Amino acid sequence: MRSLFTVAALMSVTLAASQDRADDVPADAGTTRGRVQWLTSAQMQADFDLMRHALEEAHPGLYRYSTKTQMDREFDAQREKLSRPMAKEQFGMVVAQTLASIRCGHTRMHWDRELEAAIRNGRSFPLRVEFEGSRLMVVLNQTADDRTIRPGMELVSVNGHPIAELAKQFWAVTYADGDIETTKRRGIAQDFAKDYFWLVGRPEDFTVTAIDPSSGKAVESKLAGVTETQRKANQNPVNDVMLAGLARVRGEAYDKFSLSFLKDPDIAKVRIPSFTGDKYPRWIEDTFGVLREKGTKTLIIDLRGNGGGEDTYGVMLVSYLMDKPFHYVDRVIVKTITWSFEDHWDAKRLNAEQRAHIRKCLTPNPDGGFFVSEELHDSLGEKQPAKDRFSGDVIILIDGKTFSTAADTCAVLHHLERATFIGEETAGAYYGNNSSTEPTVTLPNSKVCFGLPLASSWNAVSGYAGKRRGIIPDHVVVTKTADLLRGVDAQLELALRLASKQRPD
């Protein structure tokens, strides 16, 4: 959602290449047999080389967390796997592992329509899960009627595969900034059924072993896989307590911009699920106007699960919390604006006038590429406090899905010592990310797609030791299924206790 070159935003890039065919490849390679598309070594190598070329040419953060030597070694090692024909999905695994090694949460392979449809219509793993540290916990049993595996149990194995083994396999294709692990765990849990379907197999049934927390004993059950339609339609009574707990914790307004008073007027909470949507500017102006009128003393800001959005919206939030000018973004870097694959964009191309304007807004970076000016990226430069700024105490709730603009906003407020943080390490790195305009690149032979960020953003922060990490909260509070079953929001409850101590009656 973060747009640098707005005329090129959300473009889709198709790279063209010849499809070399060797005389000695198997008869079924390079063709579709049944539901499996087979690729020759030459086809995959050509696609892989184009992917590497695009990344080296245009990705400004390719060496942000790995040296060129390390990435060259990774590229070479992954390419060596392409010496024999593979099914398209196997090649996709190679692409996904290569991209994950960049350690950029915005650079990722996208499943194609065929795989998405296969996952949607096929039977897949029927449990919703979440990690508690290294333990994978059952949140919902999405079968129609199995009552053996209940929310709150710890998964031990699936079809004989230990959870640690599966997590390691899924870890290699899950994307995250730097060395942040919370977002990896969140991503694996969220996509567990899809990753099992893609990486492990497509069984009709799943033999699951879990630990019953009440007895400490292992239980086993054979669960029927579910389609996505069944997953949504099934109303297994075993989930009733958890669903009631989730409803109390999340509330009806969890996915909406909202303002509520936990202790009127002293303690307020705002929920910001994303930094997107046309309603945000007016909503945030009205919200802080109300806080000022009421004289609220402590503000709790819930950014859990906020995956980001527009930089300008993050700037707006910071402006309402500051009483003096501040900087949000220190610098934005692009490698080039003359992409060799530009002829294959299927979106509107930059015309000569637009290209000339962009060039005027770039200055050479001594380390390579160009610095972007404030005219192109309006989050650069000095920013002023908002009129109805909030001067009280601020507590921010964060987790392993607080990403991109949301993580940047937290980093700036952390640097300015303007808030106390509760929850889990953010998904976005403290010093910024690679994002802005993010074309989708489609490799021509395999049709495998991946997102390619064209700008590298560096937050206006300093002095933080975790250069490869997100914000480590002042108070680490992990979400536990046992709390969710009781309808307890442990992060929010701690925030309320802190707020009461800061502002006693």
C-alpha positions in Angstrom: 0.0 0.0 0.0 3.0 2.3 0.3 3.3 4.1 -3.0 6.4 5.9 -4.2 5.9 6.2 -8.0 2.1 6.3 -7.8 1.6 6.0 -11.6 3.4 2.6 -11.4 1.8 1.3 -8.3 0.4 -2.2 -8.2 1.9 -3.0 -11.6 2.4 -6.5 -12.8 5.7 -7.3 -14.5 6.1 -10.2 -17.0 9.6 -11.1 -17.9 10.0 -12.6 -21.3 12.6 -15.2 -22.1 13.1 -18.0 -24.7 12.1 -21.5 -23.6 15.2 -23.6 -24.4 14.4 -27.2 -24.9 17.0 -29.9 -24.8 16.7 -33.1 -26.9 17.3 -35.4 -24.0 14.7 -34.2 -21.5 12.0 -36.8 -20.4 8.9 -36.9 -22.5 6.7 -35.5 -19.7 9.1 -32.6 -18.9 8.0 -29.1 -20.1 4.4 -30.3 -20.4 1.3 -30.6 -18.3 0.4 -34.2 -17.5 -2.8 -34.6 -15.5 -2.8 -31.8 -13.0 1.0 -31.5 -12.8 3.0 -29.1 -14.9 6.5 -30.4 -15.5 9.4 -28.0 -16.3 12.7 -28.8 -17.9 16.0 -27.9 -16.3 16.5 -25.3 -19.1 13.1 -23.7 -18.4 13.7 -23.4 -14.7 17.3 -22.2 -15.0 16.1 -19.5 -17.4 13.4 -18.4 -15.0 15.7 -18.5 -12.0 18.3 -16.4 -13.8 15.7 -13.8 -14.7 14.6 -13.7 -11.1 18.2 -13.2 -9.9 18.8 -10.5 -12.5 15.6 -8.6 -11.6 16.6 -8.8 -7.9 20.2 -7.7 -8.5 19.1 -4.9 -10.8 16.2 -3.4 -8.9 16.0 -4.6 -5.2 17.6 -1.9 -3.1 17.7 -4.0 0.0 19.1 -7.2 -1.4 22.2 -6.9 0.8 20.5 -5.2 3.7 20.8 -8.3 6.0 23.2 -10.5 3.9 26.4 -9.6 2.1 26.7 -9.9 -1.6 29.0 -12.8 -1.1 26.4 -14.6 1.0 23.6 -13.9 -1.5 25.8 -15.0 -4.4 26.4 -18.3 -2.5 22.7 -18.7 -1.9 21.8 -18.0 -5.5 24.3 -20.5 -6.7 23.3 -23.2 -4.2 19.6 -22.9 -5.1 20.3 -22.9 -8.9 22.2 -26.2 -8.5 19.0 -27.8 -7.5 17.6 -27.2 -11.0 19.6 -29.9 -12.8 16.7 -32.2 -13.4 13.1 -31.8 -14.5 10.7 -30.8 -11.7 7.0 -30.2 -11.2 6.1 -26.5 -11.1 5.3 -26.6 -7.4 8.8 -28.0 -6.7 10.3 -25.2 -8.6 8.2 -22.8 -6.6 9.7 -24.2 -3.4 13.2 -23.3 -4.7 12.0 -19.8 -5.6 10.4 -19.4 -2.2 13.5 -20.5 -0.3 15.7 -18.2 -2.3 13.5 -15.2 -1.7 13.2 -16.0 2.1 17.0 -16.0 2.3 16.9 -12.2 1.5 15.3 -11.7 4.9 12.8 -9.1 3.6 9.2 -9.4 4.6 8.0 -7.6 1.5 9.9 -9.9 -0.9 7.9 -13.1 -1.3 6.6 -15.7 -3.7 2.9 -15.6 -4.5 0.9 -18.7 -5.0 -0.7 -18.8 -8.4 -4.4 -19.2 -9.1 -4.1 -22.9 -9.8 -2.5 -23.7 -6.4 -4.8 -21.4 -4.6 -7.8 -23.1 -6.2 -6.4 -26.5 -5.4 -5.9 -25.6 -1.8 -9.4 -24.0 -1.6 -11.2 -26.9 -3.2 -9.0 -29.8 -1.9 -9.1 -31.2 1.6 -6.5 -29.7 3.9 -5.4 -29.7 7.5 -8.6 -29.0 9.6 -7.2 -27.2 12.7 -6.5 -23.5 13.2 -3.3 -23.1 15.2 -1.1 -20.5 16.9 2.4 -20.7 18.4 3.2 -20.1 22.1 6.9 -19.9 21.9 8.0 -23.1 20.2 4.7 -24.9 21.1 2.0 -25.1 18.4 -1.4 -24.8 20.0 -4.9 -25.7 18.8 -7.1 -22.6 18.5 -10.1 -24.1 16.6 -11.1 -27.6 15.5 -12.6 -27.0 12.1 -13.9 -30.5 11.5 -17.6 -31.1 11.6 -17.8 -33.1 14.7 -14.5 -34.4 16.2 -14.3 -33.7 19.9 -11.1 -35.4 20.7 -8.8 -32.5 19.6 -9.9 -29.4 21.6 -8.8 -25.8 21.6 -6.0 -25.3 24.1 -4.2 -28.6 23.3 -0.6 -28.6 22.2 0.0 -30.4 18.8 2.8 -32.9 18.9 2.7 -34.5 15.4 0.7 -34.7 12.2 0.7 -38.0 10.2 3.8 -39.0 12.0 5.7 -35.8 11.4 6.8 -34.1 14.6 5.7 -30.4 14.8 9.3 -29.3 15.2 10.2 -31.0 11.9 7.2 -29.4 10.1 8.0 -26.0 11.5 11.6 -26.3 10.3 10.4 -27.1 6.8 7.9 -24.3 6.7 10.4 -21.8 8.3 12.5 -22.0 5.1 9.8 -20.6 2.9 8.3 -18.0 5.4 9.3 -14.4 5.0 10.5 -11.9 7.6 12.6 -8.9 8.1 16.1 -9.5 9.4 16.2 -12.0 12.2 12.7 -11.5 13.5 11.1 -14.8 14.6 7.7 -13.7 15.8 6.5 -13.0 12.3 7.9 -16.3 11.1 5.9 -18.2 13.8 2.8 -16.1 13.0 3.1 -16.8 9.3 3.6 -20.5 9.7 0.6 -20.8 12.0 -1.6 -18.7 9.7 -0.6 -20.8 6.6 -0.1 -24.1 8.3 -2.9 -25.9 6.3 -1.7 -24.4 3.0 1.9 -25.1 3.6 1.2 -28.7 4.5 -0.8 -29.1 1.3 2.0 -27.5 -0.7 5.1 -28.8 0.9 4.2 -32.1 2.6 1.3 -33.8 0.9 -2.5 -33.9 0.2 -3.9 -36.7 2.3 -7.7 -37.0 2.8 -7.2 -37.6 6.5 -4.8 -36.4 9.2 -3.7 -38.4 12.2 -3.0 -35.9 14.9 -1.3 -36.3 18.3 -1.9 -33.6 20.9 -1.3 -33.1 24.6 -4.3 -32.6 26.8 -3.4 -29.7 29.2 -5.8 -30.9 31.9 -4.2 -34.4 32.2 -0.8 -33.9 30.5 -1.5 -37.1 28.5 -1.2 -37.5 24.7 -4.4 -38.1 22.7 -4.6 -39.2 19.1 -7.4 -38.7 16.6 -7.9 -39.2 12.9 -9.4 -36.1 11.4 -11.0 -35.7 8.0 -9.5 -32.9 5.9 -11.7 -30.0 5.0 -12.3 -27.8 2.0 -12.3 -24.0 2.6 -16.1 -24.0 2.2 -16.4 -26.7 4.9 -13.9 -24.9 7.1 -16.2 -21.8 7.2 -19.4 -23.7 7.4 -18.6 -26.3 10.1 -19.9 -25.4 13.5 -18.2 -27.9 15.8 -19.5 -27.5 19.4 -16.0 -28.2 20.7 -15.1 -24.7 19.7 -17.9 -22.9 21.6 -15.9 -21.9 24.6 -13.0 -20.6 22.4 -15.3 -18.7 20.1 -16.9 -17.0 23.1 -13.5 -16.1 24.5 -12.3 -14.7 21.1 -15.5 -12.6 20.9 -14.8 -11.1 24.3 -11.1 -10.5 23.5 -11.5 -9.1 20.0 -14.9 -7.5 20.1 -17.1 -6.3 17.2 -14.9 -3.4 16.4 -11.6 -5.3 16.2 -11.4 -5.0 12.4 -12.5 -1.3 12.4 -11.0 2.0 13.4 -12.5 2.6 16.8 -12.3 4.7 20.0 -13.5 3.4 23.3 -13.1 4.5 26.9 -12.0 1.9 29.4 -12.3 4.4 32.2 -14.1 7.4 31.1 -12.6 9.9 30.6 -9.1 9.0 32.0 -8.2 5.9 30.0 -9.0 5.5 26.3 -8.2 2.9 23.7 -8.0 3.3 20.0 -7.9 0.3 17.6 -6.1 0.8 14.3 -6.3 -2.5 12.3 -4.4 -1.0 9.3 -3.1 2.2 8.0 -5.3 2.1 4.9 -8.7 3.5 3.7 -10.0 7.0 2.8 -11.8 7.3 6.2 -8.6 7.3 8.2 -7.6 11.0 8.0 -11.0 12.2 9.2 -11.3 9.5 11.8 -8.0 10.2 13.4 -8.7 14.0 13.5 -12.1 13.4 15.1 -10.7 10.9 17.6 -8.0 13.1 18.9 -10.4 16.0 19.0 -12.6 13.9 21.4 -9.6 13.0 23.5 -8.6 16.6 23.9 -12.2 17.7 24.8 -12.4 15.0 27.5 -9.0 15.6 28.9 -8.0 11.9 28.6 -4.8 11.1 30.6 -3.7 7.7 29.2 -4.1 6.4 25.6 -3.8 2.7 24.7 -3.2 2.2 21.0 -3.8 -1.3 19.7 -1.6 -2.0 16.6 -1.7 -5.8 16.9 -2.2 -7.4 13.6 -1.8 -4.1 11.8 0.0 -5.1 8.6 0.8 -1.5 7.5 -0.4 0.7 4.7 0.3 4.4 3.9 3.4 6.0 5.3 1.5 9.3 5.6 -1.1 7.7 7.9 1.7 6.6 10.2 3.1 10.2 10.2 -0.4 11.5 11.1 -0.5 9.2 14.2 2.9 10.3 15.3 2.0 14.0 14.8 -0.9 13.7 17.3 1.4 12.3 19.9 4.3 14.9 19.7 4.6 18.4 21.0 7.6 19.4 18.9 8.7 18.9 15.3 10.0 15.4 14.4 11.3 13.3 11.5 9.7 10.0 10.5 11.7 8.7 7.5 15.4 9.6 7.3 16.1 8.4 3.7 14.6 6.4 0.9 16.8 4.7 -1.7 16.1 3.3 -5.2 18.5 1.4 -7.3 17.3 2.4 -10.7 14.3 3.7 -12.6 15.4 2.2 -15.9 14.4 -1.4 -15.3 15.5 -3.8 -18.1 12.1 -5.6 -17.8 10.0 -2.5 -18.0 8.8 -3.4 -21.5 6.9 -6.3 -20.0 4.8 -4.4 -17.5 1.1 -4.9 -18.0 0.2 -1.7 -16.2 0.5 1.9 -17.4 4.1 2.7 -18.2 5.8 5.9 -17.1 5.7 8.4 -19.9 8.6 10.7 -20.8 7.3 13.6 -18.7 6.7 11.5 -15.6 10.2 9.9 -16.0 11.8 13.3 -16.3 10.0 14.5 -13.2 11.2 11.5 -11.2 14.7 12.0 -12.3 14.6 15.6 -11.0 13.6 14.2 -7.6 16.5 11.8 -7.3 20.1 12.5 -6.2 23.0 10.1 -6.6 23.8 7.9 -3.6 27.6 7.5 -3.2 27.0 3.8 -2.3 25.0 3.2 -5.5 21.5 4.0 -6.7 19.6 7.2 -5.8 18.2 9.1 -2.8 14.5 10.0 -3.2 13.4 13.5 -2.5 10.5 14.7 -0.3 8.6 15.6 -3.4 8.3 11.9 -4.3 8.0 10.6 -0.8 6.2 13.0 1.5 7.1 11.2 4.7 10.6 12.6 4.4 11.6 15.9 6.0 10.6 17.6 9.2 7.0 17.1 10.4 5.0 19.2 12.7 2.7 18.3 15.7 -1.0 18.2 15.0 -3.3 20.8 16.4 -5.2 18.4 18.8 -2.1 16.6 19.9 -2.3 14.2 22.9 0.0 15.0 25.8 -0.8 12.2 28.2 0.8 8.8 28.6 0.8 6.4 25.6 0.8 2.6 25.7 1.0 0.6 22.4 0.1 -3.0 22.0 2.2 -4.9 19.4 2.7 -8.4 18.1 4.3 -10.5 15.4 1.9 -9.1 12.8 2.6 -5.4 13.4 4.4 -4.9 10.1 5.5 -2.3 7.6 4.1 1.2 8.3 2.8 0.0 11.7 6.2 -1.2 12.7 7.8 2.0 11.3 5.4 4.1 13.4 6.3 2.2 16.5 10.0 2.5 15.8 9.8 6.3 15.5 7.7 6.6 18.7 10.1 4.3 20.5 13.0 6.3 19.4 11.3 9.5 20.5 10.6 7.8 23.9 6.9 8.6 23.5 5.3 5.2 24.4 5.5 2.1 26.4 5.2 -1.1 24.4 3.4 -4.3 25.4 3.1 -7.7 23.6 5.5 -9.4 21.1 8.3 -8.2 19.0 7.1 -6.4 15.9 7.1 -8.1 12.5 8.7 -5.1 10.9 12.4 -4.2 11.5 13.2 -1.2 13.7 15.3 0.7 11.1 12.9 0.3 8.2 12.1 -1.9 5.3 12.0 -2.5 1.6 8.6 -1.7 0.1 6.9 1.3 -1.6 5.9 0.3 -5.1 6.1 -3.5 -5.3 5.6 -5.0 -8.8 4.6 -8.6 -9.2 7.1 -10.4 -11.4 5.9 -13.4 -13.4 8.5 -15.8 -14.6 7.7 -16.8 -18.2 8.2 -20.5 -18.3 6.8 -21.6 -14.9 4.5 -18.6 -14.3 5.8 -18.5 -10.8 5.3 -15.0 -9.3 7.0 -12.9 -6.7 6.8 -9.4 -5.3 9.7 -7.1 -5.8 10.0 -3.9 -3.7 11.6 -1.0 -5.6 12.5 1.3 -2.7 14.4 0.9 0.6 13.2 3.0 3.5 15.2 4.0 6.6 13.4 5.3 9.6 14.6 8.4 11.4 15.8 6.4 14.4 19.2 5.6 16.0 20.8 4.0 19.0 18.8 0.8 18.9 21.0 -2.3 19.3 18.8 -4.6 17.4 19.7 -3.7 13.9 18.2 -6.9 12.5 15.2 -7.0 14.8 11.9 -5.3 15.5 10.9 -3.5 18.7 11.3 -5.8 21.7 8.5 -4.6 23.9 9.1 -3.1 27.3 6.7 -5.8 28.6 6.8 -9.1 26.7 3.3 -10.8 26.9 2.7 -13.7 24.7 -0.9 -14.5 23.7 -1.9 -17.8 25.2 -4.7 -20.1 24.2 -5.6 -20.6 27.8 -6.2 -16.9 28.2 -8.3 -16.8 25.0 -10.4 -19.7 26.3 -11.2 -17.5 29.3 -11.8 -14.4 27.2 -8.8 -12.7 28.7 -6.7 -10.2 26.7 -3.5 -10.4 28.7 -1.8 -7.5 26.9 -4.7 -5.2 27.3 -5.1 -6.1 31.0 -1.5 -5.3 31.7 -1.9 -2.0 29.8 -4.8 -1.2 32.1 -2.9 -2.0 35.2 0.0 0.2 34.1 -2.4 3.0 33.1 -4.0 2.9 36.6 -0.6 3.1 38.3 0.5 6.0 36.1 -2.7 7.9 36.8 -4.0 6.9 40.2 -7.4 8.1 41.4 
